[in-house]
Amino acid sequence: MALFHGLFQILGVQILGVAVPLLTGSPAQGDEFRTPTIAAVDPDWRAAHAQLRSELGSRPELTGLLTFTGAGGHAPDDPRRWPAFAQLAALTSPLFPAIGRSTVPVLLPLDTATLLADRAGGAPQLAPAHYQAGFDTEMFDAGPAGYDALFSLPPTGIDGSPQRSFAEPVEVHITGSLLIYDINDPLAGKGEPVKMVGAPSPDLRRVIREGFVRYAFTRFGVPYVVSIPCLDSVPRRHRLACREASAVAERFLAALRIAGGRPQRRHGNIESVAVERPAAVSASFTYRPPGAILPNSGYQGQPGRPDLTAYAQIRFPLRDVPAFANSQSFLNWGDCNFTGRTASPHSKGAPYRCRRNDKPLVFDESAAENYSYPWQDNFCESRHFEVGQCANGFGHQGQDIRPSACPLRNDGADRCEPGRFPILAARDGVILRSPKQQAAYLLVDAARDHVRLRYMHMAPAQMDADGLLSGRLVAEGETIGFVSNYQDYPGGTTSHLHFDLQVFTPDGWLWVNPYVTLVAAYERLLAARGTEVPPEPPPEGATAGALTPEPAKTDTSTDADER
């Protein structure tokens, strides 16, 4: 099979100064699952070395601190060719642990020259923010796929900090990645060119999508993206507008300097292959085809997206089986995503239906249909969250998963008791989450994948008490929480886990459908293959309900929003 089928370009700017292959695997047939196609860039360490030398060369007191003449006769990706990077990593690792593991040059908002000069001269120890343009480090992680870092800028008290209405710290995420996923992104490479003093690269561009303002650029042949979660709306005290976020991002970009990284042997491209699945067939596990969402549950009538890609090999995120992937909004006790329903809650078992269809439902969270096979994809189900992979550009962003059962509360309510079913880390990785936030990300930086996994609806107070916060390392299979129903407040949604998955692209971290990834993980847990069953037909004798009009909306996704 031919591996290279096109040119991978970003606004006409080619990575590495040449085209990066756009990897495409053979089309999947039937229910064949495939791994993603991933391009691996080749960092230009010579250019990074020259830039580091330039940044430090103006400070005579640093002469001799780093060795800029390496041993000859070694390949460009051999660390012996560039000893300055190993020395730099040793000096900056107290601030950024394991920074030398990054396979790409690490750019951070760090006045590296002043930091090294102060250390060499025995100056008093100053707070890291003094060297970081006022930004505080919340998390740093480096590994075979590159590096990720999270910084925050306090709302007041920073010289030169842009004025804003938002009263909370602004979180800024930067990623430099060796791996780039081909997700056939219809919006790839869009945005506006950015001209600014101290821009890290002439190809810098700004784009607002999927709830973030993103600044993307290439440097040393490597894609970097700086992103801030925001709303493309009017600034408010408790809602960060993208115009305010942009000013913070540009302050961050202007402060970027080389802080570490180390040349390593070149990483090969990763070709798509068929996913290995169990030979035995489960007697009970069945699932609807990928993309087969509940009839009329898509945003503005859109269908699902039949994505057959297993984006990462993960441990299924719930400990116990069985588990049930389906819709929590358009099944029993669901709110129909506020698109209208025929009745208001009265009592357990009271009938109703969503106005979008004629599917009979009841006001009972423990209804048997909620806790039975087959599974059903709901990635492109109706939500007002931007999802570039869905037909109308909006959708759910992830997959809802119910636990084994719904033990009812002992107060007579038709609600499941939360906190009974363990949620596990699906891979080895590092947590990305600030106190009180409703979402917890698990960041995976490995030799063959660079992904972010998000968990929602666990109780924030319990996550805080358990130390599930940015920088915590977790092991695959480790308990990180329990299935709950928290959405803005306890009981704000049904008892389930919202699980989603992002991969790194030239536009940064983008949501992709996790359904097949979860099916494959569940099959490994069962040691048995599931059976695909046809899409759900409409109820016998029923006519499809009229779709409730759904106006297009700017993405309003935050941790507080319904998933």
C-alpha positions as CSV (number, residue, x, y, z in Angstrom):
1,M,0.0,0.0,0.0
2,A,1.3,3.4,-0.9
3,L,2.0,5.5,2.2
4,F,2.2,8.9,0.7
5,H,-0.8,10.3,-1.2
6,G,-0.6,14.1,-1.0
7,L,0.9,17.2,0.5
8,F,0.2,18.2,4.1
9,Q,0.2,22.0,4.1
10,I,-0.9,24.7,6.5
11,L,-2.0,27.9,4.7
12,G,0.6,27.1,2.0
13,V,3.4,26.9,4.6
14,Q,5.1,23.5,4.4
15,I,6.4,21.8,7.5
16,L,10.2,21.3,7.5
17,G,10.4,23.5,4.4
18,V,9.2,20.5,2.4
19,A,5.8,18.8,2.2
20,V,4.9,16.4,5.0
21,P,3.2,13.3,3.7
22,L,-0.6,13.1,4.2
23,L,-0.9,9.5,5.4
24,T,-4.0,7.6,4.3
25,G,-4.7,4.0,5.0
26,S,-6.7,1.7,2.9
27,P,-10.5,2.3,3.1
28,A,-12.1,0.2,5.9
29,Q,-14.6,-2.4,4.8
30,G,-17.5,-3.6,6.7
31,D,-16.9,-3.2,10.5
32,E,-13.2,-3.1,10.2
33,F,-11.6,-0.7,12.7
34,R,-8.4,1.0,11.8
35,T,-5.7,3.0,13.7
36,P,-5.2,6.6,12.7
37,T,-2.7,7.9,10.1
38,I,0.0,10.0,11.7
39,A,2.8,12.1,10.2
40,A,6.0,12.5,12.2
41,V,7.9,15.7,11.6
42,D,11.7,16.0,11.5
43,P,12.8,18.8,13.8
44,D,15.5,21.1,12.4
45,W,17.9,21.0,15.4
46,R,20.5,22.9,13.5
47,A,18.1,25.9,13.3
48,A,17.1,25.5,16.9
49,H,20.7,25.4,18.0
50,A,21.4,28.6,16.1
51,Q,18.4,30.3,17.7
52,L,19.5,29.2,21.2
53,R,23.0,30.5,20.5
54,S,21.5,33.8,19.3
55,E,19.3,34.2,22.4
56,L,22.2,33.6,24.8
57,G,25.0,35.2,22.8
58,S,24.2,38.8,23.8
59,R,25.0,38.0,27.5
60,P,28.8,37.8,28.0
61,E,28.3,36.5,31.5
62,L,26.9,33.3,30.0
63,T,30.1,32.5,28.0
64,G,31.2,29.0,28.7
65,L,28.0,28.0,30.5
66,L,26.8,26.1,27.4
67,T,28.9,24.3,24.9
68,F,27.9,25.3,21.3
69,T,30.6,23.2,19.6
70,G,29.6,19.6,19.5
71,A,31.5,16.4,18.5
72,G,31.8,16.1,14.7
73,G,30.8,13.1,12.6
74,H,27.4,12.6,14.2
75,A,24.0,12.7,12.6
76,P,21.9,15.9,13.0
77,D,19.5,14.0,15.4
78,D,22.3,12.7,17.6
79,P,22.4,14.6,20.9
80,R,26.3,14.4,20.9
81,R,26.1,16.9,17.9
82,W,24.4,19.5,20.1
83,P,25.6,19.3,23.7
84,A,24.1,22.7,24.5
85,F,20.6,21.2,24.6
86,A,21.5,18.6,27.3
87,Q,23.2,21.3,29.3
88,L,20.2,23.6,29.0
89,A,17.8,20.9,30.0
90,A,19.9,20.3,33.2
91,L,19.6,24.0,34.0
92,T,15.9,24.4,33.3
93,S,14.6,21.1,34.7
94,P,14.1,22.4,38.2
95,L,11.3,24.5,36.7
96,F,10.2,22.1,34.1
97,P,10.8,18.5,35.2
98,A,12.1,16.0,32.5
99,I,12.2,18.8,29.9
100,G,15.0,16.9,28.2
101,R,12.6,14.2,27.2
102,S,10.9,16.4,24.6
103,T,11.6,15.2,21.1
104,V,11.0,18.8,19.8
105,P,12.6,22.1,20.8
106,V,10.7,23.4,23.8
107,L,9.4,26.9,23.4
108,L,8.1,28.5,26.7
109,P,7.5,32.1,27.9
110,L,10.9,32.0,29.7
111,D,13.6,34.7,29.8
112,T,16.2,31.9,29.6
113,A,19.2,34.2,29.3
114,T,18.3,36.2,32.5
115,L,17.4,33.0,34.4
116,L,20.8,31.4,33.6
117,A,22.7,34.6,34.2
118,D,21.1,35.0,37.7
119,R,21.9,31.4,38.6
120,A,25.5,31.7,37.3
121,G,25.9,35.0,39.3
122,G,24.4,33.7,42.5
123,A,21.5,36.2,42.4
124,P,18.7,35.7,45.0
125,Q,16.1,33.0,44.0
126,L,13.2,34.8,42.4
127,A,9.7,33.5,41.7
128,P,9.4,31.7,38.4
129,A,6.8,34.2,37.2
130,H,9.6,36.8,37.3
131,Y,11.3,35.0,34.3
132,Q,8.0,33.9,32.7
133,A,6.5,37.3,31.7
134,G,4.2,37.1,34.7
135,F,2.8,33.6,33.9
136,D,2.6,30.9,36.5
137,T,3.4,27.3,35.5
138,E,0.4,25.0,36.2
139,M,1.7,21.9,34.4
140,F,4.6,20.8,32.2
141,D,4.9,17.4,30.5
142,A,7.4,16.2,27.9
143,G,7.9,12.8,26.2
144,P,8.4,10.9,23.0
145,A,5.6,12.9,21.1
146,G,6.8,16.4,22.2
147,Y,5.7,18.5,25.1
148,D,2.6,20.2,26.6
149,A,2.5,23.0,29.1
150,L,-0.2,24.9,30.9
151,F,0.3,28.4,32.3
152,S,-1.9,30.9,33.9
153,L,-1.9,34.7,34.0
154,P,-3.4,36.3,37.2
155,P,-6.1,38.9,36.6
156,T,-4.3,41.8,38.2
157,G,-0.9,43.0,39.4
158,I,1.2,42.1,36.4
159,D,3.1,44.9,34.7
160,G,2.0,45.3,31.1
161,S,-0.8,42.8,31.5
162,P,-3.7,43.7,29.1
163,Q,-6.8,45.1,30.8
164,R,-9.8,42.8,30.8
165,S,-13.2,42.2,32.4
166,F,-12.6,38.6,33.2
167,A,-11.9,38.3,36.9
168,E,-10.2,34.9,37.0
169,P,-6.7,33.7,35.9
170,V,-6.5,33.0,32.2
171,E,-5.2,29.6,31.4
172,V,-2.8,29.3,28.4
173,H,-1.9,25.9,26.8
174,I,1.1,25.4,24.5
175,T,1.9,22.2,22.6
176,G,4.8,21.4,20.4
177,S,4.2,18.0,18.7
178,L,6.3,15.5,16.8
179,L,3.1,13.7,15.7
180,I,0.4,15.2,13.5
181,Y,-2.9,13.3,13.0
182,D,-4.7,13.2,9.7
183,I,-8.4,13.5,10.5
184,N,-9.6,14.8,7.2
185,D,-10.4,18.1,8.8
186,P,-12.6,20.2,6.6
187,L,-11.6,23.5,8.4
188,A,-7.9,22.8,8.5
189,G,-5.5,25.7,7.8
190,K,-8.1,28.5,8.1
191,G,-7.7,31.6,10.2
192,E,-6.1,35.0,9.8
193,P,-2.4,35.9,9.6
194,V,-1.1,37.6,12.7
195,K,1.5,40.4,12.5
196,M,3.0,41.2,15.9
197,V,6.3,42.3,17.4
198,G,8.2,39.3,18.5
199,A,6.1,36.8,16.6
200,P,7.7,33.4,16.9
201,S,7.2,32.7,13.2
202,P,6.1,34.5,10.0
203,D,3.4,31.9,9.4
204,L,1.6,32.7,12.7
205,R,-2.1,32.6,12.3
206,R,-5.1,33.0,14.6
207,V,-8.3,30.9,14.5
208,I,-11.3,30.6,16.8
209,R,-12.8,27.1,16.8
210,E,-14.2,24.5,19.1
211,G,-14.3,26.9,22.1
212,F,-10.7,28.1,21.9
213,V,-8.7,30.9,20.3
214,R,-5.7,29.3,18.8
215,Y,-2.4,30.7,17.5
216,A,-0.7,28.2,15.2
217,F,2.8,28.4,13.7
218,T,5.7,26.3,12.6
219,R,9.3,26.7,14.0
220,F,12.3,24.5,13.3
221,G,9.9,22.4,11.2
222,V,7.7,21.7,14.2
223,P,4.0,22.6,14.6
224,Y,3.2,24.6,17.7
225,V,-0.2,25.8,18.9
226,V,-1.0,28.2,21.8
227,S,-4.6,28.1,22.8
228,I,-6.9,29.6,25.4
229,P,-10.5,28.5,26.1
230,C,-12.9,31.4,25.5
231,L,-16.2,32.5,24.1
232,D,-16.5,34.6,20.9
233,S,-18.7,37.1,22.6
234,V,-18.9,40.3,24.7
235,P,-16.4,40.3,27.6
236,R,-17.9,39.7,31.1
237,R,-16.5,39.4,34.6
238,H,-17.0,35.6,34.7
239,R,-16.8,34.8,31.0
240,L,-13.5,35.2,29.1
241,A,-14.1,36.7,25.6
242,C,-11.9,35.6,22.8
243,R,-10.8,39.2,22.2
244,E,-9.5,39.4,25.7
245,A,-7.9,35.9,25.4
246,S,-6.1,37.0,22.2
247,A,-4.3,39.8,24.0
248,V,-3.1,37.4,26.6
249,A,-2.0,34.9,24.0
250,E,0.0,37.5,22.1
251,R,1.8,38.5,25.4
252,F,2.6,34.8,25.8
253,L,3.8,34.4,22.2
254,A,6.1,37.4,22.4
255,A,7.8,35.9,25.4
256,L,8.6,32.5,23.9
257,R,12.2,31.4,24.0
258,I,14.0,28.0,23.7
259,A,13.9,26.3,27.2
260,G,14.9,22.8,26.4
261,G,14.4,19.7,24.4
262,R,17.0,17.2,23.1
263,P,17.7,15.8,19.7
264,Q,16.6,12.2,19.3
265,R,16.6,9.6,16.6
266,R,14.1,10.4,13.9
267,H,10.6,9.1,14.4
268,G,9.0,7.3,11.4
269,N,5.6,8.1,10.1
270,I,2.8,5.8,11.5
271,E,0.7,4.1,8.9
272,S,-2.9,3.1,9.4
273,V,-3.5,-0.6,10.0
274,A,-6.4,-2.8,10.9
275,V,-7.1,-3.0,14.7
276,E,-6.6,-6.4,16.1
277,R,-9.8,-7.6,17.7
278,P,-10.7,-10.7,19.8
279,A,-11.4,-13.9,17.9
280,A,-14.1,-15.0,20.4
281,V,-17.6,-13.4,20.0
282,S,-19.5,-12.0,23.0
283,A,-22.8,-13.7,23.6
284,S,-24.3,-10.3,24.8
285,F,-22.4,-7.3,23.7
286,T,-23.9,-5.6,20.6
287,Y,-23.5,-2.1,19.2
288,R,-25.0,0.1,16.6
289,P,-22.7,1.1,13.7
290,P,-20.4,4.1,14.2
291,G,-22.3,7.3,13.2
292,A,-25.8,5.7,13.8
293,I,-27.1,8.2,16.3
294,L,-30.7,8.1,17.5
295,P,-33.1,9.2,14.7
296,N,-33.6,13.0,14.6
297,S,-31.2,13.6,17.5
298,G,-28.5,15.4,15.5
299,Y,-27.9,19.1,15.4
300,Q,-30.3,20.7,12.9
301,G,-31.2,17.3,11.7
302,Q,-27.6,16.3,10.8
303,P,-26.7,12.6,10.7
304,G,-23.9,11.0,12.7
305,R,-20.4,10.6,11.4
306,P,-19.4,7.0,10.5
307,D,-15.8,7.2,11.7
308,L,-14.2,3.7,11.9
309,T,-10.9,5.0,13.5
310,A,-9.7,3.7,16.9
311,Y,-7.6,6.7,17.7
312,A,-5.7,5.2,20.6
313,Q,-5.4,1.9,22.4
314,I,-6.9,2.6,25.8
315,R,-8.1,0.8,28.8
316,F,-11.9,1.1,29.0
317,P,-12.6,4.0,31.4
318,L,-15.1,2.2,33.7
319,R,-13.9,-0.6,35.9
320,D,-17.0,-2.7,35.9
321,V,-18.8,-4.5,33.1
322,P,-21.3,-4.4,31.7
323,A,-21.4,-0.7,30.7
324,F,-23.7,1.0,28.3
325,A,-22.8,3.7,25.8
326,N,-25.9,5.6,24.7
327,S,-27.6,8.9,24.8
328,Q,-28.3,10.4,28.2
329,S,-30.2,13.4,26.7
330,F,-32.5,11.7,24.3
331,L,-33.3,8.5,26.3
332,N,-35.4,8.0,29.4
333,W,-35.3,10.9,31.9
334,G,-33.4,12.9,29.3
335,D,-34.1,16.6,28.7
336,C,-34.0,16.3,24.9
337,N,-31.2,18.8,24.9
338,F,-33.8,21.5,25.5
339,T,-35.3,21.0,22.0
340,G,-38.8,20.4,23.4
341,R,-40.7,17.5,24.9
342,T,-44.3,16.6,25.2
343,A,-44.6,16.6,29.0
344,S,-43.0,17.8,32.1
345,P,-41.8,15.4,34.8
346,H,-44.6,14.2,37.1
347,S,-43.8,10.8,38.5
348,K,-41.7,7.7,38.0
349,G,-42.7,6.0,34.8
350,A,-44.7,8.9,33.4
351,P,-44.6,8.8,29.6
352,Y,-43.3,11.5,27.3
353,R,-41.3,11.9,24.1
354,C,-38.9,14.4,22.6
355,R,-40.6,16.6,20.0
356,R,-37.9,15.6,17.5
357,N,-39.2,12.1,17.2
358,D,-41.8,9.6,18.3
359,K,-39.6,7.5,20.5
360,P,-41.6,6.7,23.7
361,L,-39.7,7.6,26.9
362,V,-40.4,7.6,30.7
363,F,-39.3,9.8,33.6
364,D,-37.3,7.0,35.2
365,E,-33.5,7.1,35.1
366,S,-33.3,3.4,35.9
367,A,-35.4,2.4,32.9
368,A,-34.2,-0.8,31.4
369,E,-33.4,0.7,28.0
370,N,-30.9,3.0,29.6
371,Y,-29.0,0.0,31.0
372,S,-29.0,-2.5,28.1
373,Y,-27.3,-3.2,24.8
374,P,-26.9,-2.3,22.0
375,W,-24.5,0.6,22.3
376,Q,-25.2,3.8,20.3
377,D,-22.9,6.5,19.1
378,N,-23.9,10.1,20.1
379,F,-20.8,12.1,19.1
380,C,-22.8,14.3,16.6
381,E,-25.9,14.5,18.8
382,S,-27.5,17.9,19.2
383,R,-25.5,20.3,21.3
384,H,-24.3,23.9,20.7
385,F,-20.7,22.9,20.9
386,E,-18.4,23.3,17.9
387,V,-17.3,20.0,16.4
388,G,-15.5,20.3,13.1
389,Q,-16.0,16.6,12.4
390,C,-19.8,16.8,12.5
391,A,-21.8,17.8,9.3
392,N,-23.2,21.1,10.6
393,G,-20.2,22.0,12.7
394,F,-21.9,21.5,16.0
395,G,-22.4,18.4,18.2
396,H,-21.8,16.6,21.5
397,Q,-18.0,16.3,21.3
398,G,-17.9,12.9,23.0
399,Q,-19.7,9.8,24.1
400,D,-22.0,9.2,27.1
401,I,-21.4,6.0,29.1
402,R,-23.7,4.6,31.8
403,P,-22.3,2.2,34.4
404,S,-23.5,-1.4,35.1
405,A,-26.7,-0.5,36.9
406,C,-28.7,2.3,38.4
407,P,-29.1,1.6,42.2
408,L,-31.9,4.1,43.1
409,R,-31.5,6.6,45.9
410,N,-33.2,5.6,49.1
411,D,-35.4,8.7,49.2
412,G,-37.9,7.3,46.7
413,A,-36.7,9.5,43.8
414,D,-36.3,8.0,40.3
415,R,-32.6,8.9,40.4
416,C,-29.5,6.8,40.5
417,E,-27.2,6.9,43.5
418,P,-24.0,8.6,42.4
419,G,-20.5,7.6,43.5
420,R,-20.9,3.9,43.2
421,F,-18.9,2.9,40.1
422,P,-15.2,3.5,39.7
423,I,-13.7,5.5,36.8
424,L,-10.2,4.5,35.7
425,A,-7.3,6.2,33.9
426,A,-7.5,4.9,30.4
427,R,-3.7,5.3,29.8
428,D,-0.6,6.3,31.7
429,G,-0.5,10.1,31.6
430,V,-0.7,13.4,33.4
431,I,-3.8,15.2,34.6
432,L,-4.8,18.6,33.3
433,R,-7.3,20.2,35.6
434,S,-7.6,23.3,37.8
435,P,-9.4,23.3,41.2
436,K,-13.2,23.4,41.0
437,Q,-13.3,22.6,37.3
438,Q,-15.9,20.0,36.2
439,A,-13.7,18.4,33.5
440,A,-10.5,16.4,33.9
441,Y,-8.2,15.8,31.0
442,L,-5.7,13.0,30.8
443,L,-2.8,13.9,28.6
444,V,-1.0,11.0,26.8
445,D,2.5,11.7,25.3
446,A,3.8,8.4,24.0
447,A,6.0,7.2,21.1
448,R,3.0,6.3,18.9
449,D,0.3,8.7,20.0
450,H,-0.3,12.2,21.4
451,V,-3.9,12.4,22.6
452,R,-6.0,14.1,25.3
453,L,-8.9,12.2,27.0
454,R,-11.5,14.1,28.9
455,Y,-13.7,12.9,31.7
456,M,-16.8,14.8,32.8
457,H,-19.6,14.8,35.5
458,M,-17.5,13.6,38.4
459,A,-18.0,15.7,41.5
460,P,-15.5,18.6,41.5
461,A,-15.2,18.8,45.3
462,Q,-14.3,15.1,45.4
463,M,-11.7,15.5,42.6
464,D,-10.2,18.4,44.5
465,A,-10.0,16.4,47.7
466,D,-8.5,13.4,45.8
467,G,-5.8,15.7,44.3
468,L,-6.9,15.1,40.7
469,L,-5.2,18.3,39.6
470,S,-2.8,19.5,36.9
471,G,0.5,17.7,37.0
472,R,-0.6,14.6,38.8
473,L,0.8,11.5,37.1
474,V,-1.6,8.5,36.9
475,A,-1.1,5.0,35.7
476,E,-3.4,3.1,33.4
477,G,-6.1,1.3,35.4
478,E,-5.7,3.7,38.4
479,T,-9.0,4.8,40.0
480,I,-9.4,8.6,39.4
481,G,-13.1,9.0,40.5
482,F,-16.6,7.7,40.4
483,V,-19.5,7.9,38.0
484,S,-21.7,10.8,39.1
485,N,-24.3,13.3,37.9
486,Y,-22.6,16.7,38.5
487,Q,-23.3,19.4,36.0
488,D,-23.1,22.9,37.6
489,Y,-24.5,21.2,40.7
490,P,-25.1,17.7,42.1
491,G,-27.9,16.0,40.2
492,G,-27.7,18.4,37.2
493,T,-27.6,15.5,34.7
494,T,-28.1,11.8,34.7
495,S,-25.6,9.4,36.3
496,H,-23.1,8.8,33.5
497,L,-19.6,9.5,32.3
498,H,-19.0,11.8,29.4
499,F,-15.8,10.7,27.7
500,D,-14.2,12.3,24.8
501,L,-10.9,12.3,22.9
502,Q,-8.8,15.0,21.2
503,V,-5.8,14.5,18.9
504,F,-3.1,17.0,17.9
505,T,-3.4,18.6,14.4
506,P,-2.0,21.7,12.8
507,D,-4.9,23.6,14.4
508,G,-4.1,22.2,17.8
509,W,-6.2,19.8,19.8
510,L,-9.4,18.9,18.0
511,W,-12.3,16.6,19.0
512,V,-12.7,13.3,17.2
513,N,-15.3,10.6,17.6
514,P,-14.3,8.2,20.5
515,Y,-17.0,5.6,19.8
516,V,-14.8,3.1,17.9
517,T,-11.9,3.7,20.3
518,L,-14.3,2.7,23.1
519,V,-15.8,-0.3,21.3
520,A,-12.3,-1.7,20.8
521,A,-11.3,-1.0,24.4
522,Y,-14.5,-2.7,25.7
523,E,-13.9,-5.7,23.5
524,R,-10.3,-6.1,25.0
525,L,-11.8,-5.8,28.4
526,L,-14.4,-8.6,27.6
527,A,-11.8,-10.6,25.6
528,A,-14.6,-11.0,23.1
529,R,-15.8,-9.2,20.0
530,G,-19.1,-7.4,19.9
531,T,-21.7,-7.8,17.2
532,E,-22.7,-4.9,15.1
533,V,-26.5,-4.6,14.7
534,P,-28.5,-2.4,12.3
535,P,-29.4,1.2,13.1
536,E,-32.5,1.6,15.3
537,P,-35.7,1.8,13.2
538,P,-38.5,4.2,14.1
539,P,-41.2,2.8,16.4
540,E,-43.7,0.6,14.5
541,G,-46.6,2.7,13.1
542,A,-45.0,5.9,14.2
543,T,-44.2,8.9,12.1
544,A,-41.1,11.0,12.6
545,G,-41.7,14.0,14.7
546,A,-41.0,17.5,13.3
547,L,-37.6,18.8,14.1
548,T,-37.6,21.7,16.5
549,P,-35.8,24.6,14.8
550,E,-32.3,25.0,16.1
551,P,-30.6,28.3,15.3
552,A,-26.8,28.2,14.6
553,K,-25.0,29.5,17.6
554,T,-21.5,30.5,18.5
555,D,-19.8,27.8,20.5
556,T,-20.5,28.3,24.2
557,S,-18.7,25.2,25.5
558,T,-17.2,25.5,29.0
559,D,-16.8,23.1,31.8
560,A,-20.2,24.2,33.1
561,D,-22.1,23.2,30.0
562,E,-24.2,20.1,29.5
563,R,-22.4,17.2,27.8
